[in-house]
């Protein structure tokens, strides 16, 4: 029982991080129909921006996280005006946008490598400090990740369900034409989407590096497949589904280690995802649609 409690907590930590990273990705697809394979490299970019603030400038980790979010938002919005919007205005289809995102991912990854090198980097954070809560033991890093992720998940839920912008974003994701006809400013909501996706990616990148105690050019890329799994399991285009899918993937991944060797945990998680989609192809909270 003690071991079950421990892996469950580990799964909640991983799932919380997956959830907040997946929301930005699913919103971008839901509103813009962009399968953004560069999203993982947005995370990496945010992680490196936090490293600059925390290690190079000696800034407190909280301020480093804020700097990472601001810089990743700047990158995200700049690419909307400099890349994605011109492509849409020229009639680029889903396939063209998909291939562009793959190319962008490679460009960003190599740009980061050119600027920072390929060495593994670490923040000025004590990675060895841990606390015991009865039979459960958690590192300070895990506690920080779960607290920040929980606050963000609650804030995202309230924003998307209660705020005017959140409702408008969900309306566009559900039916863009009807939302536009109802007076929703689609251009404004698109920029808001990139701000939200960039901010969440920047923070997720730092939290991921904090959780794994390392940062390198493939940090976000390695995490991208589980993020996509969370999006697909929750329902493509559904932000609440992404939150649920992220938590589910995280829990399945860690709890599976009770029955299978550690190195197979990702395979078990994806097997469960495939089985769930065979029963409910639209995902946990998604709506049936033709993509």
N, C-alpha and C positions, 0 to 999 in steps of 0.2 A: 504493500500500500504506500509506503514511504517513497518508493521508487516511482510509482505511478503519479504521486503528487508532484514530484520533482520534474518529471518529463512533461507533465501537463503545464506547469508554470513555464518551463522552457518553450513549450509550444505556443503559449499565450504571448510570450516576449517576441518570438519570431513572427507569429501571426499578426501581432499589432503593427510591427514594422512593415510587413507585406501589405497590410490593409491600407495604411496611409500612402504608401508608394503606389498602390494600384488605383486609388481614387483618381489621381491626376491623369493616369494613362487611359482609364475608361471614359473620363469626361471628354478628353481630346477626341477619342474615337466617336463617342456618342454625339458630339456637337459638330465635329469637322470631318468625321469618317476617315481619320488618319490613323493607321496602325503604326504608331511611332516607335520604331525599333531603336531610335536614338534616346529613348527615355532612360535606359540604363546608364547611358553616358552623361545624361543630365545629372543623375545621382553622383556619378564619379566626379563631375565638375564641381558639384556642391561640396563633396568631401574634400577636394583639393583647395577650394576657396576657404573652407573652415581651417584647413591645415595652415594656410598662409596667415590667417588671423591669429590662430592659437599658438603656433610654433614660431613662425617668422617674426610676427609682431608682438608676441607675448600676451595676447588678449585672452580674457577669461572665456572658457568654453561656451557660456551662454551668449556672449557677444559674438563669438566666432560662429555660432549657429545662425544668429541673426544676419551676419555678414554673408554667410553661405546662401541663405534664402534670398537676400536682396540681389546678389550677383547672379544666381540661377534664374531668378525672375527676369532680370535684365537680359540675360542670354535668351530665355524663352520668348519674351516679347519681341526682342530684336529679330529673332528668326521668323516670327510670325509676319512682321512687316517686310523683312528682307528676303524671305524665301517662300513661306507657305502661302501668304496672300497673293503674291504675284503668280504663283503656280495655279492657284484656284481661279484667278482672273483670266488666265490663259486656257482654262478648261481642262486642267490636268485631272485625270481620273484616279480611281482608287489605287490601281496598279502603279501608276506613275508616282503617286504620293508615297506608296509603300517602298518602292525602290529608292526614292529620294531619301526617305528616313534611314534606310540601310546605309546609303552613301554618307549621310550626315553623321551617323554613328561612327563610321570609320574615320571621318575627318576630325571629329571631336576627340576621339581616342588618341589619334596620332598627334594632334595639337597638344593635348595634355602631356603625352609622352615627350614631345619635343621641349615643352616648357619645364617639366619636372623630372624627367628621366624615368627609368623603369624600376628604381629601388622601392622596396616596401617602406612606407612611412608610418609614423605613429604620432598621435597627439600627446600633449603634455597632460595626460590624465593617468591617475593611478589605476592600473588594470588589475592589480592583485588584491585590492580591498574587497572584502565580501562580508555578508551578514547572514546569520542563521535565524530562520523563523520557524521554530519547532523542527520538524524533519526536513524542511526545505532550506536549501542554501542558495543565495543569489549574490552574484557579483554586483558591485556598485554600478558597473556599466549596464547590467540587465535591469536594475532598479530604475536607473535614469531613463532607459529606453521605454520601459513599460509605463512609467508615469507620464512622460511626454506623449507617448502614443495614445494613451487613454484619454488625456485631456484633448488631444487633437481629434480623436474619433468622435468624442462628444460634441466638440465645437463644429466639426464638419457636419454631423447629423443635424444640429440645430440650424446651421447656415443653410443647408440644402432644403430643409423642411419648413423653416420659419421665415427666412429672409426673402425679400423681394427678388434679389439677384439669384439666390439659390433656386427659387421656384421657376424663374425665367430660364435658367440654365437647364433644369430638368425638362421644362416644356420644349425647349429647342431640341434636346436629345431625343425626346419622345416623338415630336412631329415638327420639324423645322418650318415647313410651309405654313402650318396652322399657327405656330407661335409668331411668325413674322406678320401674318395677316391680323393677329390679335394686338399688334402694336409693340411687340418685343423688339428692342434694338439689337439686332443680331451681331452687328460689328462690335458693339460694346460688350456683349456677352462672350464673344470669341476672345477678346483681349482679357476679360476677366478669367476665362478658362485657362489661358496660358499663364496668367499670374498665379492662379491657384496651383496649376500643374507644376510650374517652375518652383514655387515656394515649397511645396510638399516634396518635390524631388531633391531640392537642395538640402532640406532638413533630413530627409531620409538617407541621403548620401553620408552625411556626418554621423547619424545614428548607426548606420550600418558599419561604418569604420570604427566607431566606438564599441559596438557589440563584438566585432571580430578582432578588435585590437590591432588592426592593420589597414593600410590604405595603399592601393596600387592601381594601375591604369585599367585593370579588368574588374575592379570591385563591383561596379554597377552592372557590367555586362553579364557577369556570373549570376547576379541576382535577378536578371531580367526574365528568365524563363519562369521562375516561381511567381513573379509579378503577373506575367501573362496568364499563368495557371489560375491565379486568384481572380483575375478579371473574367476569364472564361467560365470558371466554376460559379462565380457569383451572378453572371449574366452580362454579356458584353453590352456596354453602354449604360449600365446601372451602377451609380455610385454607391448606393446602399448594398448592392450585390457584391461590389468590390470589397467593401469592408467585411461582409460576411465570408466571402470567398477567401480573403487573406487570413482571417482567423482560422477558418477550417483547414486550409493548406498547412498553416503553421502547426496546428494541433496534430493533424494526421502525421506530418513529417516526424515530429518528436515522439509521439506516443508509439509509433510503429517500431521504434528502437527496442521496445520491450519484447517484441516477438521476432524481429529480424536483425541481422548485423547492421551496425551503424552506417556502413557505406552504401546500404541499399535503401535508406530511408526516403530519398527523393523519388526513387522508382515506385515505392509503395504509395506515396502521396499522389503521384501522377496516375497510377493504376486506379486508385479510388476515384480520382477526378474523372477519368474516362468512363468508369462504371456509372458514376452519377449522371454524366451527360447522356449515356445511353438510355437512362430512365427519363431524364428531363433535359432535352437538348438545349433549351434556352437558358439553362443555368438556374441557380437557386432562386434569384429574384428577378431574372430577366423575362422579357416578353418574347413570345414567338414572333420571329420576323424573317424576312428574306434579305440576306446581306448582299 
